[in-house]
Amino acid sequence: MDLHGIDLNLLVAFDALMAERSVTKAGRRIGRTQPAMSAALSRLRSLFDDPLFVRGQDGLQPTPRALELAEPLGRALEEIGRTLGFAQAFDPTTSRVTLSIAVQEHATFKLLPKLVKCLHSRAPATKLAIRTYTARDDAIALLDAGEADIAVGVQPSSAPGRIFTRPLFDEPYVCVVRKGHPAADQPLRLDTFVALEHLLVSPEGDRFGHMDVALAERGLKRSLAITLTQMYAAPALVAGSDLIATLMRGVVEVSGYEDRLMMLEPPLILAPCPYVMCWHRRNDAHPAQIWLRECVLSVA
């Protein structure tokens, strides 16, 4: 069946005919004249290649094909009505809409528990579809494809005009070593820092991070013993070794290993890592999307 040729009003007419079993009453139900309803019935018969309704003692009687269609078409019309009404207004206390959120790893741990709690209390029937992404620019692809309503993570390297962003928080960097590490007893000197074996977290899989950029500007280079993409594995690895890692403070604080680690001030100044919320232009004015973004801002 060619869906492009279907008039949605025909399905509304079918639903009214199923409810009223009379062309006249069905027309009155949806505000159409009797001739208009008769014409709609004729088009429905042609569309489904079936009589659909035949005259009986108690009015129109549905054929087996009509009975087969009644429930799924009724559900579809109800869902369309909910969707169109939802697009005009959004009541979080009653809405059963599904909202999709893409989050990077750190935002999953730092914001998601608070956000889920907020949504559960303010919109108990709303559903969440959550997916994670790794590389910062993956957010753009997910939003473009409509696979996420919003994305929360490190600011993309560039945001095209169709992608809107809003700052959420900045995450400062700290150096971490295990408690009892020889470097933990005094301020971290640059020469000591460079001489140690390092663990690098790079979600994109590079072997060159922010600290390496700062070191290169001074003609220095550190020794990378381990490079990994999962930042929340780093605190456990550092806690059980003599490695040093430069991590976002928030990762250490929610990792569960804070009591086994010593946080030190980096020997070089590093700009904090900005986390942002991104969304597509097409979702900017949608009432539910506005509400969702306000929830994210409130917990961030």
C-alpha positions as CSV (number, residue, x, y, z in Angstrom):
1,M,0.0,0.0,0.0
2,D,1.3,3.5,-0.9
3,L,1.1,5.4,2.3
4,H,1.6,8.7,0.5
5,G,-1.9,8.4,-1.0
6,I,-3.7,7.9,2.3
7,D,-5.9,10.7,3.7
8,L,-5.7,10.6,7.5
9,N,-9.3,11.9,7.5
10,L,-10.5,8.6,6.0
11,L,-9.2,6.8,9.1
12,V,-11.0,9.2,11.3
13,A,-14.2,8.5,9.3
14,F,-13.6,4.8,9.6
15,D,-13.3,5.1,13.4
16,A,-16.6,7.1,13.6
17,L,-18.4,4.5,11.4
18,M,-17.2,1.7,13.7
19,A,-18.5,3.6,16.7
20,E,-21.9,4.8,15.3
21,R,-22.7,2.1,12.7
22,S,-24.5,4.8,10.8
23,V,-23.3,7.1,8.1
24,T,-25.5,10.0,9.3
25,K,-24.5,9.6,13.0
26,A,-20.9,9.1,12.1
27,G,-20.9,12.3,10.1
28,R,-22.5,14.2,13.0
29,R,-19.8,12.7,15.3
30,I,-16.9,14.2,13.3
31,G,-18.7,17.3,11.9
32,R,-19.3,16.0,8.3
33,T,-22.4,16.0,6.2
34,Q,-24.1,12.7,5.2
35,P,-23.0,13.0,1.6
36,A,-19.4,13.6,2.7
37,M,-19.5,10.6,4.9
38,S,-20.9,8.4,2.1
39,A,-18.1,9.6,-0.1
40,A,-15.5,8.8,2.6
41,L,-17.0,5.3,3.0
42,S,-16.7,4.8,-0.7
43,R,-13.0,5.8,-0.7
44,L,-12.4,3.6,2.3
45,R,-13.8,0.6,0.5
46,S,-11.5,1.3,-2.5
47,L,-8.5,1.8,-0.2
48,F,-8.9,-1.5,1.6
49,D,-10.6,-3.4,-1.3
50,D,-13.4,-4.5,1.0
51,P,-17.0,-3.4,1.6
52,L,-16.1,-2.8,5.3
53,F,-19.7,-2.0,6.3
54,V,-22.9,-3.7,5.0
55,R,-26.5,-2.9,5.9
56,G,-28.1,-5.0,8.6
57,Q,-31.3,-4.8,10.7
58,D,-29.5,-2.6,13.3
59,G,-27.6,-0.4,10.9
60,L,-24.3,-0.9,9.3
61,Q,-22.5,-4.1,10.2
62,P,-18.7,-4.3,10.0
63,T,-17.2,-7.0,7.8
64,P,-14.4,-9.3,9.2
65,R,-11.9,-7.0,7.5
66,A,-13.3,-4.0,9.3
67,L,-13.3,-5.7,12.7
68,E,-9.6,-6.7,11.9
69,L,-8.7,-3.0,11.3
70,A,-10.7,-1.4,14.1
71,E,-8.4,-2.0,17.0
72,P,-5.0,-1.2,15.5
73,L,-6.4,1.9,13.6
74,G,-8.1,3.1,16.8
75,R,-4.8,2.8,18.7
76,A,-3.0,4.6,15.9
77,L,-5.4,7.5,15.9
78,E,-5.3,7.8,19.7
79,E,-1.5,7.9,19.6
80,I,-1.6,10.6,16.8
81,G,-4.0,12.6,18.8
82,R,-1.8,12.4,21.9
83,T,1.3,13.3,19.9
84,L,-0.3,16.4,18.3
85,G,-1.8,17.6,21.5
86,F,1.5,17.0,23.3
87,A,3.3,19.1,20.8
88,Q,1.2,22.1,21.8
89,A,1.4,21.7,25.6
90,F,3.3,19.5,28.0
91,D,2.1,18.4,31.4
92,P,4.9,16.5,33.1
93,T,2.6,15.1,35.8
94,T,0.6,13.1,33.2
95,S,2.7,12.8,30.1
96,R,3.8,9.3,29.1
97,V,6.3,10.5,26.5
98,T,9.7,8.9,26.1
99,L,12.7,11.3,26.2
100,S,16.0,10.2,24.9
101,I,19.3,11.4,26.4
102,A,22.9,10.8,25.2
103,V,25.6,11.1,27.8
104,Q,29.3,10.8,28.0
105,E,30.8,8.6,30.8
106,H,31.5,11.2,33.4
107,A,28.1,12.9,33.0
108,T,26.5,9.5,33.5
109,F,27.9,9.2,36.9
110,K,27.8,12.9,37.9
111,L,24.4,14.0,36.7
112,L,22.3,11.0,35.7
113,P,21.4,9.8,39.2
114,K,20.2,13.3,40.2
115,L,18.4,13.7,36.9
116,V,16.5,10.4,37.1
117,K,15.4,11.3,40.7
118,C,14.2,14.7,39.5
119,L,12.3,13.3,36.6
120,H,10.8,10.5,38.7
121,S,9.4,13.1,41.2
122,R,8.2,15.6,38.7
123,A,7.1,13.4,35.8
124,P,6.4,9.9,37.1
125,A,5.0,8.5,33.9
126,T,7.7,9.9,31.6
127,K,10.1,7.3,30.2
128,L,13.8,7.7,29.6
129,A,15.9,6.2,26.9
130,I,19.6,6.7,27.8
131,R,22.6,5.9,25.6
132,T,26.3,6.7,26.1
133,Y,28.8,8.0,23.7
134,T,32.6,8.3,23.8
135,A,34.1,10.8,21.4
136,R,32.9,14.4,22.0
137,D,31.8,14.9,18.4
138,D,29.6,11.8,18.5
139,A,27.0,14.1,20.0
140,I,26.4,15.9,16.8
141,A,25.8,12.7,14.8
142,L,23.3,11.5,17.4
143,L,21.4,14.8,17.4
144,D,21.3,15.0,13.6
145,A,20.0,11.5,13.4
146,G,17.3,12.1,15.9
147,E,18.6,9.3,18.1
148,A,18.9,11.7,21.1
149,D,16.8,14.7,22.2
150,I,19.8,16.1,24.1
151,A,23.4,15.2,24.6
152,V,25.4,15.9,27.7
153,G,29.2,15.7,27.6
154,V,32.4,17.5,26.8
155,Q,31.9,20.5,24.5
156,P,32.1,19.3,20.9
157,S,35.2,20.5,19.0
158,S,32.9,22.6,16.8
159,A,29.1,23.1,16.9
160,P,27.3,23.8,13.6
161,G,24.6,26.4,13.6
162,R,21.9,23.7,13.8
163,I,23.2,22.5,17.1
164,F,22.6,24.7,20.2
165,T,24.7,24.4,23.4
166,R,24.4,25.5,27.0
167,P,27.2,25.3,29.6
168,L,26.5,23.0,32.5
169,F,29.7,22.9,34.6
170,D,33.5,23.0,34.4
171,E,35.5,20.1,35.8
172,P,39.0,21.0,37.1
173,Y,41.9,18.7,36.6
174,V,44.0,17.1,39.4
175,C,46.9,14.7,39.5
176,V,46.3,11.5,41.5
177,V,48.6,8.9,43.0
178,R,47.9,6.1,45.5
179,K,48.2,7.0,49.2
180,G,51.7,6.2,50.3
181,H,53.2,6.9,46.9
182,P,56.6,8.6,47.2
183,A,55.3,11.7,45.3
184,A,52.3,12.1,47.6
185,D,54.2,13.7,50.6
186,Q,55.0,17.1,49.0
187,P,53.8,19.5,46.3
188,L,54.3,18.0,42.9
189,R,57.3,19.4,41.1
190,L,57.4,19.5,37.3
191,D,60.6,17.4,37.1
192,T,59.2,14.8,39.5
193,F,55.9,14.7,37.5
194,V,57.7,14.1,34.1
195,A,59.9,11.4,35.6
196,L,56.9,9.3,36.8
197,E,55.0,6.6,34.8
198,H,51.7,8.0,33.6
199,L,48.2,6.7,32.9
200,L,46.4,8.7,30.2
201,V,42.7,8.8,29.8
202,S,41.6,9.6,26.2
203,P,38.0,8.9,25.2
204,E,39.0,9.3,21.6
205,G,41.9,6.8,21.9
206,D,44.7,9.4,21.3
207,R,48.1,9.2,23.0
208,F,48.2,12.9,23.5
209,G,46.1,14.7,26.1
210,H,45.8,18.2,27.5
211,M,48.8,17.7,29.8
212,D,50.9,16.5,26.8
213,V,50.0,19.8,25.0
214,A,51.1,21.8,28.0
215,L,54.3,19.8,28.4
216,A,55.1,20.1,24.7
217,E,54.9,23.9,24.9
218,R,57.9,23.6,27.3
219,G,59.8,21.1,25.3
220,L,58.9,18.3,27.7
221,K,57.4,14.8,27.3
222,R,56.1,12.3,29.8
223,S,56.2,8.5,29.7
224,L,52.8,6.9,29.1
225,A,52.6,3.4,30.6
226,I,48.9,2.9,30.0
227,T,46.4,4.6,27.7
228,L,42.7,3.9,28.1
229,T,39.3,5.3,26.9
230,Q,37.3,4.5,30.1
231,M,38.1,7.2,32.6
232,Y,36.3,5.4,35.5
233,A,38.8,2.6,35.3
234,A,41.7,5.0,35.9
235,P,41.2,5.5,39.7
236,A,41.3,1.8,40.4
237,L,44.4,1.3,38.3
238,V,46.2,4.2,40.0
239,A,45.1,3.0,43.5
240,G,46.8,-0.3,42.9
241,S,50.0,0.8,41.3
242,D,52.8,3.5,41.3
243,L,51.2,5.2,38.2
244,I,50.2,8.9,38.2
245,A,47.2,10.1,36.3
246,T,45.8,13.6,35.5
247,L,42.0,13.3,35.9
248,M,39.0,15.5,36.3
249,R,38.4,16.0,40.0
250,G,34.8,14.8,39.7
251,V,35.9,11.5,38.4
252,V,38.0,10.8,41.5
253,E,35.2,12.1,43.8
254,V,32.6,9.7,42.6
255,S,34.8,6.8,41.6
256,G,34.6,5.0,45.0
257,Y,38.4,5.1,45.3
258,E,38.8,8.6,46.8
259,D,39.9,7.3,50.2
260,R,42.8,5.3,48.6
261,L,44.1,8.2,46.4
262,M,45.9,11.4,47.0
263,M,44.9,14.4,44.8
264,L,47.7,16.8,44.0
265,E,47.8,20.1,42.2
266,P,49.1,19.7,38.7
267,P,52.6,21.2,38.1
268,L,51.2,23.0,35.1
269,I,48.0,25.1,34.8
270,L,45.3,23.3,32.9
271,A,42.1,24.9,31.9
272,P,39.0,23.1,33.4
273,C,37.1,20.8,31.1
274,P,33.7,22.3,30.1
275,Y,30.6,20.1,30.1
276,V,27.7,21.3,28.0
277,M,24.2,20.3,27.0
278,C,23.6,20.1,23.2
279,W,20.3,19.9,21.3
280,H,19.2,20.2,17.7
281,R,17.5,23.4,16.4
282,R,14.4,21.3,15.4
283,N,13.8,20.6,19.2
284,D,14.4,24.1,20.4
285,A,10.8,25.2,20.8
286,H,9.2,21.8,21.7
287,P,7.5,22.2,25.1
288,A,8.7,18.8,26.4
289,Q,12.2,19.5,25.2
290,I,12.3,22.8,26.9
291,W,11.1,21.2,30.1
292,L,13.8,18.4,29.9
293,R,16.5,21.0,29.3
294,E,15.3,22.9,32.4
295,C,15.5,19.7,34.5
296,V,19.1,19.1,33.3
297,L,20.1,22.7,34.2
298,S,18.5,22.4,37.6
299,V,20.6,19.3,38.6
300,A,23.8,20.6,37.0
